[in-house]
Amino acid sequence: MNIEHAKSISLALILDKLNLKPVRISEYDLYYNNPFRRDEKADFRIDLHENCWNDEDTGERGGVLQFVCKHLQRSGLGSTEFDALRWIGNMFGLLPAIKPIANIDIQQDDLKLNVTDQKKIEHPALIEFLESRGIPSSLADRYLKEVNVYSRVKCKSIFALGFKNDKGGHVLRNKYFKGCCSPQYLTFIRGKIPKPNTIHIFIDWLDYLSAIIQQRNGRKLEGDTIVLNGLRNLAKATPYIKGYGYRQAFTWMSNDQEGKEAITNLDTFFATEDGLSHKPMNSLYAPYKDVNAWHMVKVGLPE
């Protein structure tokens, strides 16, 4: 068990292994009675996005290793980082993870691009780009911002649509440019139902918005959603799914070789989760390459 593997394990799954159940659930957080002291307020919070814990009474917080070290110390056992790694290894073994795409280029985070400003989408060129892809600006406003980005390589600013990920980075897009500001990561979107049985996985925000237009008239999906922001982030979806209790996964991958490989890798991973079935959605938008291409044809736009 190495450190990176240990950090990827869901804290909620660790607490479940310790027979600790959430007292209440909010949009992105789970609240527990404090496992380290008497607590009647359920002020021990787990942030599902960051996979970290926060004692809201004392302000103490940490990640997986800090939690396990504290648990071991309270149990009168060795509580070094090595002890924590060994405990996690004994408790969980080698947990299955989503296998990354073998032939996808792993891009380095672009540290040369900085978002300097963001606001409601107003620039006519960005609105025109959205309309050319079948996305009304009224819907885009819920998920995207107009961002100014400074390039330290070209020493100039550009404007683009910015879709924020869960680590504070942005996917950037306009008619002529496609890139990202570090760090690269996925975006988790909570569904309309608390603790839903379903999870949807999309490659990018264009596919996600296209799908909810076609399936939900622009409304949120009932279940949770992961927008990968590129197949390079496929493996990073593991801790969002592992042990959460989803019963059905809908995947919206592209109809090309990389998309097919992603479906295979996801299918293999989902088979390790008890009671989780997998429904690839590709047949819905075949023979088109992806959800957005299908959506554009459906609304009468040139592909």
Buried (B, 14 or more C-beta within 10 A) or exposed (E): BEEEBBBBBBBBBBBBEEEBEBBEEEEBBBBBBBBBEEBEEBBBBBBBBBBBBBBBEEEEBBBBBBBBBBBBBEEEEEBEEEBBBBBBBEBBEEBBBBBBBEEBEEEEBBEEBBBEEBEEBEBEEBBEBBEEBBBEBEBBEEBBBBBBBBBEEEEEEBBBBBBBBBBEBBBBBBEEEEBBBBEBBBBBBBBEEEEBBBBBBBBBBBBBBBBBBBBEEBEBBEBBBBBBBBBBBBBBBBBBBBBBBBBBBBBBBBBEEBBBBBBBBBEEBBEEBEEBEBEBBBEBBEEBBBBBBBBBBBEEEEE
